[in-house]
Amino acid sequence: MILVFMLTTFINGEPQPEKSYWYNINRCQYFARSLRRQNYWLSQKYRQNEVGATCTPVHVNDEVTKVWW
């Protein structure tokens, strides 16, 4: 088991079943931030479902789970 960061996405506050796992928290946070930014353009909020994302530290077996660099 190794410590990695799990990227979880949310649509209207509901966690989505697809997860991705990252060795590097900075890389995980890059994608989380990019997902959250799609809700806005030039400081204006889009009229769409709210998209959120977080990075959570978790332990996984990297022989079974795909972990991204």
PQR file with spaces between the fields and no chain letter, atoms N, CA, C, O and H, PARSE charges and radii, in Angstrom:
ATOM       1  N    MET     1       0.839   -1.186    0.000 -0.4000 1.5000
ATOM       2  CA   MET     1       0.000    0.000    0.000 -0.0000 2.0000
ATOM       3  C    MET     1       0.880    1.245    0.000  0.5500 1.7000
ATOM       4  O    MET     1       1.879    1.329    0.715 -0.5500 1.4000
ATOM       5  N    ILE     2       0.480    2.198   -0.818 -0.4000 1.5000
ATOM       6  CA   ILE     2       1.203    3.460   -0.871 -0.0000 2.0000
ATOM       7  C    ILE     2       0.220    4.614   -0.678  0.5500 1.7000
ATOM       8  O    ILE     2      -0.979    4.467   -0.913 -0.5500 1.4000
ATOM       9  H    ILE     2      -0.331    2.129   -1.398  0.4000 1.0000
ATOM      10  N    LEU     3       0.737    5.750   -0.253 -0.4000 1.5000
ATOM      11  CA   LEU     3      -0.080    6.946   -0.080 -0.0000 2.0000
ATOM      12  C    LEU     3      -0.113    7.701   -1.399  0.5500 1.7000
ATOM      13  O    LEU     3       0.933    8.042   -1.951 -0.5500 1.4000
ATOM      14  H    LEU     3       1.711    5.870   -0.063  0.4000 1.0000
ATOM      15  N    VAL     4      -1.327    7.964   -1.911 -0.4000 1.5000
ATOM      16  CA   VAL     4      -1.517    8.737   -3.134 -0.0000 2.0000
ATOM      17  C    VAL     4      -2.649    9.728   -2.892  0.5500 1.7000
ATOM      18  O    VAL     4      -3.208    9.783   -1.797 -0.5500 1.4000
ATOM      19  H    VAL     4      -2.177    7.687   -1.462  0.4000 1.0000
ATOM      20  N    PHE     5      -2.984   10.506   -3.911 -0.4000 1.5000
ATOM      21  CA   PHE     5      -4.045   11.509   -3.787 -0.0000 2.0000
ATOM      22  C    PHE     5      -5.163   11.169   -4.764  0.5500 1.7000
ATOM      23  O    PHE     5      -4.939   11.040   -5.967 -0.5500 1.4000
ATOM      24  H    PHE     5      -2.530   10.461   -4.800  0.4000 1.0000
ATOM      25  N    MET     6      -6.363   11.028   -4.226 -0.4000 1.5000
ATOM      26  CA   MET     6      -7.528   10.633   -5.016 -0.0000 2.0000
ATOM      27  C    MET     6      -8.281   11.889   -5.454  0.5500 1.7000
ATOM      28  O    MET     6      -8.710   12.691   -4.625 -0.5500 1.4000
ATOM      29  H    MET     6      -6.545   11.132   -3.248  0.4000 1.0000
ATOM      30  N    LEU     7      -8.433   12.044   -6.762 -0.4000 1.5000
ATOM      31  CA   LEU     7      -9.200   13.146   -7.320 -0.0000 2.0000
ATOM      32  C    LEU     7     -10.652   12.697   -7.437  0.5500 1.7000
ATOM      33  O    LEU     7     -10.973   11.751   -8.157 -0.5500 1.4000
ATOM      34  H    LEU     7      -8.084   11.392   -7.435  0.4000 1.0000
ATOM      35  N    THR     8     -11.512   13.390   -6.720 -0.4000 1.5000
ATOM      36  CA   THR     8     -12.938   13.116   -6.764 -0.0000 2.0000
ATOM      37  C    THR     8     -13.642   14.315   -7.370  0.5500 1.7000
ATOM      38  O    THR     8     -13.388   15.450   -6.965 -0.5500 1.4000
ATOM      39  H    THR     8     -11.251   14.158   -6.135  0.4000 1.0000
ATOM      40  N    THR     9     -14.521   14.083   -8.334 -0.4000 1.5000
ATOM      41  CA   THR     9     -15.291   15.169   -8.927 -0.0000 2.0000
ATOM      42  C    THR     9     -16.713   15.131   -8.388  0.5500 1.7000
ATOM      43  O    THR     9     -17.234   14.078   -8.021 -0.5500 1.4000
ATOM      44  H    THR     9     -14.727   13.161   -8.663  0.4000 1.0000
ATOM      45  N    PHE    10     -17.323   16.307   -8.350 -0.4000 1.5000
ATOM      46  CA   PHE    10     -18.685   16.477   -7.851 -0.0000 2.0000
ATOM      47  C    PHE    10     -19.489   17.259   -8.874  0.5500 1.7000
ATOM      48  O    PHE    10     -18.994   18.225   -9.454 -0.5500 1.4000
ATOM      49  H    PHE    10     -16.899   17.162   -8.648  0.4000 1.0000
ATOM      50  N    ILE    11     -20.714   16.846   -9.093 -0.4000 1.5000
ATOM      51  CA   ILE    11     -21.646   17.610   -9.918 -0.0000 2.0000
ATOM      52  C    ILE    11     -22.842   17.927   -9.035  0.5500 1.7000
ATOM      53  O    ILE    11     -23.530   17.036   -8.538 -0.5500 1.4000
ATOM      54  H    ILE    11     -21.116   16.060   -8.622  0.4000 1.0000
ATOM      55  N    ASN    12     -23.069   19.227   -8.855 -0.4000 1.5000
ATOM      56  CA   ASN    12     -24.120   19.712   -7.941 -0.0000 2.0000
ATOM      57  C    ASN    12     -23.982   19.078   -6.565  0.5500 1.7000
ATOM      58  O    ASN    12     -24.981   18.711   -5.945 -0.5500 1.4000
ATOM      59  H    ASN    12     -22.510   19.951   -9.259  0.4000 1.0000
ATOM      60  N    GLY    13     -22.754   18.948   -6.086 -0.4000 1.5000
ATOM      61  CA   GLY    13     -22.503   18.425   -4.752 -0.0000 2.0000
ATOM      62  C    GLY    13     -22.527   16.916   -4.624  0.5500 1.7000
ATOM      63  O    GLY    13     -22.241   16.390   -3.548 -0.5500 1.4000
ATOM      64  H    GLY    13     -21.943   19.246   -6.589  0.4000 1.0000
ATOM      65  N    GLU    14     -22.861   16.207   -5.688 -0.4000 1.5000
ATOM      66  CA   GLU    14     -22.913   14.744   -5.661 -0.0000 2.0000
ATOM      67  C    GLU    14     -21.600   14.159   -6.158  0.5500 1.7000
ATOM      68  O    GLU    14     -21.206   14.434   -7.291 -0.5500 1.4000
ATOM      69  H    GLU    14     -23.093   16.634   -6.562  0.4000 1.0000
ATOM      70  N    PRO    15     -20.905   13.356   -5.342 -0.5600 1.5000
ATOM      71  CA   PRO    15     -19.650   12.758   -5.815  0.2800 2.0000
ATOM      72  C    PRO    15     -19.906   11.796   -6.969  0.5500 1.7000
ATOM      73  O    PRO    15     -20.868   11.029   -6.961 -0.5500 1.4000
ATOM      74  N    GLN    16     -19.033   11.855   -7.949 -0.4000 1.5000
ATOM      75  CA   GLN    16     -19.147   10.992   -9.121 -0.0000 2.0000
ATOM      76  C    GLN    16     -18.355    9.709   -8.879  0.5500 1.7000
ATOM      77  O    GLN    16     -17.341    9.737   -8.181 -0.5500 1.4000
ATOM      78  H    GLN    16     -18.251   12.479   -7.956  0.4000 1.0000
ATOM      79  N    PRO    17     -18.801    8.589   -9.444 -0.5600 1.5000
ATOM      80  CA   PRO    17     -18.156    7.305   -9.144  0.2800 2.0000
ATOM      81  C    PRO    17     -16.738    7.171   -9.700  0.5500 1.7000
ATOM      82  O    PRO    17     -15.935    6.418   -9.150 -0.5500 1.4000
ATOM      83  N    GLU    18     -16.417    7.887  -10.779 -0.4000 1.5000
ATOM      84  CA   GLU    18     -15.085    7.773  -11.372 -0.0000 2.0000
ATOM      85  C    GLU    18     -14.079    8.536  -10.521  0.5500 1.7000
ATOM      86  O    GLU    18     -14.302    9.695  -10.172 -0.5500 1.4000
ATOM      87  H    GLU    18     -17.069    8.499  -11.226  0.4000 1.0000
ATOM      88  N    LYS    19     -12.992    7.891  -10.197 -0.4000 1.5000
ATOM      89  CA   LYS    19     -11.920    8.505   -9.412 -0.0000 2.0000
ATOM      90  C    LYS    19     -10.620    8.344  -10.184  0.5500 1.7000
ATOM      91  O    LYS    19     -10.472    7.418  -10.982 -0.5500 1.4000
ATOM      92  H    LYS    19     -12.811    6.950  -10.480  0.4000 1.0000
ATOM      93  N    SER    20      -9.689    9.242   -9.944 -0.4000 1.5000
ATOM      94  CA   SER    20      -8.330    9.057  -10.465 -0.0000 2.0000
ATOM      95  C    SER    20      -7.368    9.227   -9.302  0.5500 1.7000
ATOM      96  O    SER    20      -7.667    9.916   -8.326 -0.5500 1.4000
ATOM      97  H    SER    20      -9.809    9.993   -9.296  0.4000 1.0000
ATOM      98  N    TYR    21      -6.221    8.597   -9.418 -0.4000 1.5000
ATOM      99  CA   TYR    21      -5.248    8.577   -8.329 -0.0000 2.0000
ATOM     100  C    TYR    21      -3.926    9.139   -8.826  0.5500 1.7000
ATOM     101  O    TYR    21      -3.497    8.830   -9.939 -0.5500 1.4000
ATOM     102  H    TYR    21      -5.978    8.038  -10.211  0.4000 1.0000
ATOM     103  N    TRP    22      -3.279    9.960   -8.012 -0.4000 1.5000
ATOM     104  CA   TRP    22      -2.076   10.693   -8.402 -0.0000 2.0000
ATOM     105  C    TRP    22      -0.991   10.526   -7.352  0.5500 1.7000
ATOM     106  O    TRP    22      -1.267   10.580   -6.153 -0.5500 1.4000
ATOM     107  H    TRP    22      -3.627   10.211   -7.108  0.4000 1.0000
ATOM     108  N    TYR    23       0.247   10.323   -7.802 -0.4000 1.5000
ATOM     109  CA   TYR    23       1.385   10.258   -6.891 -0.0000 2.0000
ATOM     110  C    TYR    23       1.689   11.637   -6.302  0.5500 1.7000
ATOM     111  O    TYR    23       2.099   11.744   -5.146 -0.5500 1.4000
ATOM     112  H    TYR    23       0.470   10.279   -8.775  0.4000 1.0000
ATOM     113  N    ASN    24       1.491   12.680   -7.091 -0.4000 1.5000
ATOM     114  CA   ASN    24       1.906   14.028   -6.721 -0.0000 2.0000
ATOM     115  C    ASN    24       0.685   14.893   -6.420  0.5500 1.7000
ATOM     116  O    ASN    24      -0.200   15.027   -7.265 -0.5500 1.4000
ATOM     117  H    ASN    24       1.158   12.593   -8.030  0.4000 1.0000
ATOM     118  N    ILE    25       0.628   15.478   -5.226 -0.4000 1.5000
ATOM     119  CA   ILE    25      -0.529   16.307   -4.860 -0.0000 2.0000
ATOM     120  C    ILE    25      -0.637   17.537   -5.746  0.5500 1.7000
ATOM     121  O    ILE    25      -1.745   17.980   -6.047 -0.5500 1.4000
ATOM     122  H    ILE    25       1.346   15.369   -4.540  0.4000 1.0000
ATOM     123  N    ASN    26       0.488   18.099   -6.172 -0.4000 1.5000
ATOM     124  CA   ASN    26       0.438   19.290   -7.019 -0.0000 2.0000
ATOM     125  C    ASN    26      -0.226   18.990   -8.355  0.5500 1.7000
ATOM     126  O    ASN    26      -0.976   19.813   -8.878 -0.5500 1.4000
ATOM     127  H    ASN    26       1.389   17.739   -5.928  0.4000 1.0000
ATOM     128  N    ARG    27       0.045   17.828   -8.898 -0.4000 1.5000
ATOM     129  CA   ARG    27      -0.580   17.419  -10.165 -0.0000 2.0000
ATOM     130  C    ARG    27      -2.074   17.190   -9.971  0.5500 1.7000
ATOM     131  O    ARG    27      -2.880   17.604  -10.804 -0.5500 1.4000
ATOM     132  H    ARG    27       0.655   17.159   -8.472  0.4000 1.0000
ATOM     133  N    CYS    28      -2.444   16.533   -8.878 -0.4000 1.5000
ATOM     134  CA   CYS    28      -3.855   16.305   -8.565 -0.0000 2.0000
ATOM     135  C    CYS    28      -4.589   17.638   -8.411  0.5500 1.7000
ATOM     136  O    CYS    28      -5.678   17.822   -8.954 -0.5500 1.4000
ATOM     137  H    CYS    28      -1.789   16.197   -8.202  0.4000 1.0000
ATOM     138  N    GLN    29      -3.988   18.559   -7.672 -0.4000 1.5000
ATOM     139  CA   GLN    29      -4.620   19.855   -7.453 -0.0000 2.0000
ATOM     140  C    GLN    29      -4.727   20.670   -8.740  0.5500 1.7000
ATOM     141  O    GLN    29      -5.665   21.451   -8.895 -0.5500 1.4000
ATOM     142  H    GLN    29      -3.103   18.410   -7.230  0.4000 1.0000
ATOM     143  N    TYR    30      -3.788   20.501   -9.657 -0.4000 1.5000
ATOM     144  CA   TYR    30      -3.862   21.174  -10.949 -0.0000 2.0000
ATOM     145  C    TYR    30      -5.167   20.796  -11.661  0.5500 1.7000
ATOM     146  O    TYR    30      -5.883   21.664  -12.160 -0.5500 1.4000
ATOM     147  H    TYR    30      -3.026   19.866   -9.531  0.4000 1.0000
ATOM     148  N    PHE    31      -5.465   19.499  -11.703 -0.4000 1.5000
ATOM     149  CA   PHE    31      -6.689   19.044  -12.374 -0.0000 2.0000
ATOM     150  C    PHE    31      -7.939   19.431  -11.588  0.5500 1.7000
ATOM     151  O    PHE    31      -8.954   19.783  -12.188 -0.5500 1.4000
ATOM     152  H    PHE    31      -4.883   18.794  -11.298  0.4000 1.0000
ATOM     153  N    ALA    32      -7.885   19.372  -10.271 -0.4000 1.5000
ATOM     154  CA   ALA    32      -9.029   19.786   -9.451 -0.0000 2.0000
ATOM     155  C    ALA    32      -9.346   21.257   -9.694  0.5500 1.7000
ATOM     156  O    ALA    32     -10.507   21.627   -9.871 -0.5500 1.4000
ATOM     157  H    ALA    32      -7.060   19.086   -9.784  0.4000 1.0000
ATOM     158  N    ARG    33      -8.318   22.089   -9.702 -0.4000 1.5000
ATOM     159  CA   ARG    33      -8.501   23.524   -9.935 -0.0000 2.0000
ATOM     160  C    ARG    33      -9.070   23.781  -11.334  0.5500 1.7000
ATOM     161  O    ARG    33      -9.961   24.614  -11.501 -0.5500 1.4000
ATOM     162  H    ARG    33      -7.375   21.789   -9.559  0.4000 1.0000
ATOM     163  N    SER    34      -8.556   23.068  -12.330 -0.4000 1.5000
ATOM     164  CA   SER    34      -9.046   23.227  -13.701 -0.0000 2.0000
ATOM     165  C    SER    34     -10.525   22.863  -13.809  0.5500 1.7000
ATOM     166  O    SER    34     -11.287   23.541  -14.498 -0.5500 1.4000
ATOM     167  H    SER    34      -7.832   22.391  -12.194  0.4000 1.0000
ATOM     168  N    LEU    35     -10.924   21.801  -13.133 -0.4000 1.5000
ATOM     169  CA   LEU    35     -12.335   21.403  -13.154 -0.0000 2.0000
ATOM     170  C    LEU    35     -13.222   22.464  -12.503  0.5500 1.7000
ATOM     171  O    LEU    35     -14.291   22.787  -13.021 -0.5500 1.4000
ATOM     172  H    LEU    35     -10.305   21.250  -12.573  0.4000 1.0000
ATOM     173  N    ARG    36     -12.779   23.002  -11.372 -0.4000 1.5000
ATOM     174  CA   ARG    36     -13.584   24.022  -10.697 -0.0000 2.0000
ATOM     175  C    ARG    36     -13.680   25.308  -11.513  0.5500 1.7000
ATOM     176  O    ARG    36     -14.713   25.978  -11.492 -0.5500 1.4000
ATOM     177  H    ARG    36     -11.911   22.739  -10.951  0.4000 1.0000
ATOM     178  N    ARG    37     -12.621   25.655  -12.225 -0.4000 1.5000
ATOM     179  CA   ARG    37     -12.608   26.889  -13.016 -0.0000 2.0000
ATOM     180  C    ARG    37     -13.592   26.877  -14.167  0.5500 1.7000
ATOM     181  O    ARG    37     -13.999   27.942  -14.632 -0.5500 1.4000
ATOM     182  H    ARG    37     -11.782   25.111  -12.242  0.4000 1.0000
ATOM     183  N    GLN    38     -13.986   25.710  -14.641 -0.4000 1.5000
ATOM     184  CA   GLN    38     -14.887   25.665  -15.797 -0.0000 2.0000
ATOM     185  C    GLN    38     -16.273   26.210  -15.462  0.5500 1.7000
ATOM     186  O    GLN    38     -17.096   26.382  -16.362 -0.5500 1.4000
ATOM     187  H    GLN    38     -13.656   24.845  -14.263  0.4000 1.0000
ATOM     188  N    ASN    39     -16.549   26.484  -14.188 -0.4000 1.5000
ATOM     189  CA   ASN    39     -17.834   27.065  -13.809 -0.0000 2.0000
ATOM     190  C    ASN    39     -17.912   28.560  -14.121  0.5500 1.7000
ATOM     191  O    ASN    39     -18.997   29.140  -14.093 -0.5500 1.4000
ATOM     192  H    ASN    39     -15.881   26.344  -13.457  0.4000 1.0000
ATOM     193  N    TYR    40     -16.772   29.188  -14.418 -0.4000 1.5000
ATOM     194  CA   TYR    40     -16.713   30.643  -14.576 -0.0000 2.0000
ATOM     195  C    TYR    40     -15.985   31.041  -15.852  0.5500 1.7000
ATOM     196  O    TYR    40     -15.111   30.324  -16.339 -0.5500 1.4000
ATOM     197  H    TYR    40     -15.890   28.716  -14.441  0.4000 1.0000
ATOM     198  N    TRP    41     -16.363   32.194  -16.380 -0.4000 1.5000
ATOM     199  CA   TRP    41     -15.647   32.810  -17.487 -0.0000 2.0000
ATOM     200  C    TRP    41     -15.641   34.308  -17.245  0.5500 1.7000
ATOM     201  O    TRP    41     -16.696   34.930  -17.118 -0.5500 1.4000
ATOM     202  H    TRP    41     -17.073   32.776  -15.985  0.4000 1.0000
ATOM     203  N    LEU    42     -14.456   34.880  -17.183 -0.4000 1.5000
ATOM     204  CA   LEU    42     -14.312   36.316  -16.914 -0.0000 2.0000
ATOM     205  C    LEU    42     -15.114   36.733  -15.681  0.5500 1.7000
ATOM     206  O    LEU    42     -15.839   37.727  -15.708 -0.5500 1.4000
ATOM     207  H    LEU    42     -13.599   34.375  -17.287  0.4000 1.0000
ATOM     208  N    SER    43     -14.976   35.975  -14.617 -0.4000 1.5000
ATOM     209  CA   SER    43     -15.625   36.217  -13.318 -0.0000 2.0000
ATOM     210  C    SER    43     -17.145   36.082  -13.350  0.5500 1.7000
ATOM     211  O    SER    43     -17.813   36.440  -12.380 -0.5500 1.4000
ATOM     212  H    SER    43     -14.387   35.167  -14.595  0.4000 1.0000
ATOM     213  N    GLN    44     -17.697   35.575  -14.440 -0.4000 1.5000
ATOM     214  CA   GLN    44     -19.135   35.341  -14.553 -0.0000 2.0000
ATOM     215  C    GLN    44     -19.410   33.858  -14.385  0.5500 1.7000
ATOM     216  O    GLN    44     -18.749   33.027  -15.008 -0.5500 1.4000
ATOM     217  H    GLN    44     -17.154   35.284  -15.228  0.4000 1.0000
ATOM     218  N    LYS    45     -20.387   33.520  -13.543 -0.4000 1.5000
ATOM     219  CA   LYS    45     -20.733   32.124  -13.341 -0.0000 2.0000
ATOM     220  C    LYS    45     -21.622   31.658  -14.476  0.5500 1.7000
ATOM     221  O    LYS    45     -22.599   32.319  -14.829 -0.5500 1.4000
ATOM     222  H    LYS    45     -20.923   34.195  -13.037  0.4000 1.0000
ATOM     223  N    TYR    46     -21.270   30.500  -15.053 -0.4000 1.5000
ATOM     224  CA   TYR    46     -22.106   29.904  -16.097 -0.0000 2.0000
ATOM     225  C    TYR    46     -23.401   29.376  -15.494  0.5500 1.7000
ATOM     226  O    TYR    46     -23.445   28.990  -14.326 -0.5500 1.4000
ATOM     227  H    TYR    46     -20.476   29.964  -14.767  0.4000 1.0000
ATOM     228  N    ARG    47     -24.433   29.366  -16.292 -0.4000 1.5000
ATOM     229  CA   ARG    47     -25.692   28.727  -15.898 -0.0000 2.0000
ATOM     230  C    ARG    47     -25.605   27.271  -16.308  0.5500 1.7000
ATOM     231  O    ARG    47     -26.052   26.884  -17.388 -0.5500 1.4000
ATOM     232  H    ARG    47     -24.397   29.680  -17.240  0.4000 1.0000
ATOM     233  N    GLN    48     -25.024   26.471  -15.430 -0.4000 1.5000
ATOM     234  CA   GLN    48     -24.835   25.048  -15.678 -0.0000 2.0000
ATOM     235  C    GLN    48     -24.720   24.359  -14.334  0.5500 1.7000
ATOM     236  O    GLN    48     -24.675   25.010  -13.290 -0.5500 1.4000
ATOM     237  H    GLN    48     -24.661   26.785  -14.553  0.4000 1.0000
ATOM     238  N    ASN    49     -24.675   23.057  -14.366 -0.4000 1.5000
ATOM     239  CA   ASN    49     -24.458   22.313  -13.131 -0.0000 2.0000
ATOM     240  C    ASN    49     -23.119   22.703  -12.528  0.5500 1.7000
ATOM     241  O    ASN    49     -22.127   22.846  -13.243 -0.5500 1.4000
ATOM     242  H    ASN    49     -24.712   22.528  -15.214  0.4000 1.0000
ATOM     243  N    GLU    50     -23.094   22.877  -11.206 -0.4000 1.5000
ATOM     244  CA   GLU    50     -21.861   23.224  -10.502 -0.0000 2.0000
ATOM     245  C    GLU    50     -20.918   22.027  -10.504  0.5500 1.7000
ATOM     246  O    GLU    50     -21.307   20.927  -10.112 -0.5500 1.4000
ATOM     247  H    GLU    50     -23.900   22.761  -10.626  0.4000 1.0000
ATOM     248  N    VAL    51     -19.689   22.236  -10.943 -0.4000 1.5000
ATOM     249  CA   VAL    51     -18.682   21.185  -10.972 -0.0000 2.0000
ATOM     250  C    VAL    51     -17.641   21.493   -9.906  0.5500 1.7000
ATOM     251  O    VAL    51     -17.115   22.604   -9.848 -0.5500 1.4000
ATOM     252  H    VAL    51     -19.373   23.130  -11.262  0.4000 1.0000
ATOM     253  N    GLY    52     -17.347   20.510   -9.065 -0.4000 1.5000
ATOM     254  CA   GLY    52     -16.340   20.655   -8.027 -0.0000 2.0000
ATOM     255  C    GLY    52     -15.359   19.506   -8.092  0.5500 1.7000
ATOM     256  O    GLY    52     -15.599   18.511   -8.775 -0.5500 1.4000
ATOM     257  H    GLY    52     -17.775   19.608   -9.113  0.4000 1.0000
ATOM     258  N    ALA    53     -14.248   19.645   -7.378 -0.4000 1.5000
ATOM     259  CA   ALA    53     -13.243   18.581   -7.344 -0.0000 2.0000
ATOM     260  C    ALA    53     -12.365   18.758   -6.110  0.5500 1.7000
ATOM     261  O    ALA    53     -12.076   19.878   -5.689 -0.5500 1.4000
ATOM     262  H    ALA    53     -14.053   20.454   -6.823  0.4000 1.0000
ATOM     263  N    THR    54     -11.947   17.626   -5.539 -0.4000 1.5000
ATOM     264  CA   THR    54     -11.049   17.649   -4.393 -0.0000 2.0000
ATOM     265  C    THR    54      -9.993   16.561   -4.537  0.5500 1.7000
ATOM     266  O    THR    54     -10.169   15.589   -5.271 -0.5500 1.4000
ATOM     267  H    THR    54     -12.182   16.716   -5.881  0.4000 1.0000
ATOM     268  N    CYS    55      -8.889   16.750   -3.814 -0.4000 1.5000
ATOM     269  CA   CYS    55      -7.822   15.750   -3.736 -0.0000 2.0000
ATOM     270  C    CYS    55      -7.730   15.281   -2.291  0.5500 1.7000
ATOM     271  O    CYS    55      -7.540   16.083   -1.377 -0.5500 1.4000
ATOM     272  H    CYS    55      -8.745   17.540   -3.217  0.4000 1.0000
ATOM     273  N    THR    56      -7.866   13.981   -2.094 -0.4000 1.5000
ATOM     274  CA   THR    56      -7.865   13.402   -0.763 -0.0000 2.0000
ATOM     275  C    THR    56      -6.756   12.367   -0.655  0.5500 1.7000
ATOM     276  O    THR    56      -6.622   11.526   -1.545 -0.5500 1.4000
ATOM     277  H    THR    56      -8.020   13.329   -2.837  0.4000 1.0000
ATOM     278  N    PRO    57      -5.951   12.402    0.412 -0.5600 1.5000
ATOM     279  CA   PRO    57      -4.928   11.369    0.564  0.2800 2.0000
ATOM     280  C    PRO    57      -5.572   10.023    0.927  0.5500 1.7000
ATOM     281  O    PRO    57      -6.417    9.947    1.819 -0.5500 1.4000
ATOM     282  N    VAL    58      -5.163    8.981    0.228 -0.4000 1.5000
ATOM     283  CA   VAL    58      -5.672    7.629    0.477 -0.0000 2.0000
ATOM     284  C    VAL    58      -4.541    6.628    0.270  0.5500 1.7000
ATOM     285  O    VAL    58      -3.543    6.936   -0.382 -0.5500 1.4000
ATOM     286  H    VAL    58      -4.477    9.044   -0.497  0.4000 1.0000
ATOM     287  N    HIS    59      -4.699    5.444    0.820 -0.4000 1.5000
ATOM     288  CA   HIS    59      -3.753    4.355    0.589 -0.0000 2.0000
ATOM     289  C    HIS    59      -4.347    3.403   -0.442  0.5500 1.7000
ATOM     290  O    HIS    59      -5.504    3.000   -0.324 -0.5500 1.4000
ATOM     291  H    HIS    59      -5.509    5.194    1.350  0.4000 1.0000
ATOM     292  N    VAL    60      -3.557    3.043   -1.456 -0.4000 1.5000
ATOM     293  CA   VAL    60      -3.993    2.095   -2.481 -0.0000 2.0000
ATOM     294  C    VAL    60      -2.862    1.119   -2.767  0.5500 1.7000
ATOM     295  O    VAL    60      -1.700    1.373   -2.449 -0.5500 1.4000
ATOM     296  H    VAL    60      -2.617    3.371   -1.552  0.4000 1.0000
ATOM     297  N    ASN    61      -3.227    0.008   -3.370 -0.4000 1.5000
ATOM     298  CA   ASN    61      -2.249   -0.953   -3.866 -0.0000 2.0000
ATOM     299  C    ASN    61      -1.952   -0.558   -5.311  0.5500 1.7000
ATOM     300  O    ASN    61      -2.796   -0.736   -6.189 -0.5500 1.4000
ATOM     301  H    ASN    61      -4.171   -0.199   -3.628  0.4000 1.0000
ATOM     302  N    ASP    62      -0.763   -0.025   -5.557 -0.4000 1.5000
ATOM     303  CA   ASP    62      -0.462    0.468   -6.903 -0.0000 2.0000
ATOM     304  C    ASP    62      -0.238   -0.643   -7.922  0.5500 1.7000
ATOM     305  O    ASP    62      -0.061   -0.358   -9.107 -0.5500 1.4000
ATOM     306  H    ASP    62      -0.078    0.120   -4.843  0.4000 1.0000
ATOM     307  N    GLU    63      -0.242   -1.892   -7.493 -0.4000 1.5000
ATOM     308  CA   GLU    63      -0.190   -2.999   -8.442 -0.0000 2.0000
ATOM     309  C    GLU    63      -1.582   -3.297   -9.001  0.5500 1.7000
ATOM     310  O    GLU    63      -1.712   -3.936  -10.045 -0.5500 1.4000
ATOM     311  H    GLU    63      -0.386   -2.123   -6.531  0.4000 1.0000
ATOM     312  N    VAL    64      -2.609   -2.839   -8.310 -0.4000 1.5000
ATOM     313  CA   VAL    64      -3.989   -3.076   -8.721 -0.0000 2.0000
ATOM     314  C    VAL    64      -4.632   -1.799   -9.255  0.5500 1.7000
ATOM     315  O    VAL    64      -5.440   -1.850  -10.182 -0.5500 1.4000
ATOM     316  H    VAL    64      -2.504   -2.320   -7.462  0.4000 1.0000
ATOM     317  N    THR    65      -4.277   -0.658   -8.673 -0.4000 1.5000
ATOM     318  CA   THR    65      -4.885    0.622   -9.009 -0.0000 2.0000
ATOM     319  C    THR    65      -3.952    1.428   -9.903  0.5500 1.7000
ATOM     320  O    THR    65      -2.757    1.534   -9.627 -0.5500 1.4000
ATOM     321  H    THR    65      -3.621   -0.616   -7.920  0.4000 1.0000
ATOM     322  N    LYS    66      -4.498    1.996  -10.973 -0.4000 1.5000
ATOM     323  CA   LYS    66      -3.716    2.864  -11.875 -0.0000 2.0000
ATOM     324  C    LYS    66      -3.476    4.194  -11.163  0.5500 1.7000
ATOM     325  O    LYS    66      -4.420    4.881  -10.773 -0.5500 1.4000
ATOM     326  H    LYS    66      -5.469    1.910  -11.197  0.4000 1.0000
ATOM     327  N    VAL    67      -2.192    4.548  -10.998 -0.4000 1.5000
ATOM     328  CA   VAL    67      -1.830    5.810  -10.369 -0.0000 2.0000
ATOM     329  C    VAL    67      -1.062    6.639  -11.403  0.5500 1.7000
ATOM     330  O    VAL    67      -0.099    6.167  -12.007 -0.5500 1.4000
ATOM     331  H    VAL    67      -1.426    3.990  -11.315  0.4000 1.0000
ATOM     332  N    TRP    68      -1.505    7.870  -11.590 -0.4000 1.5000
ATOM     333  CA   TRP    68      -0.907    8.761  -12.598 -0.0000 2.0000
ATOM     334  C    TRP    68       0.215    9.573  -11.998  0.5500 1.7000
ATOM     335  O    TRP    68       0.218    9.860  -10.801 -0.5500 1.4000
ATOM     336  H    TRP    68      -2.288    8.253  -11.100  0.4000 1.0000
ATOM     337  N    TRP    69       1.178    9.946  -12.843 -0.4000 1.5000
ATOM     338  CA   TRP    69       2.275   10.817  -12.431 -0.0000 2.0000
ATOM     339  C    TRP    69       1.812   12.219  -12.575  0.5500 1.7000
ATOM     340  O    TRP    69       2.563   13.150  -12.287 -0.5500 1.4000
ATOM     341  H    TRP    69       1.175    9.713  -13.815  0.4000 1.0000
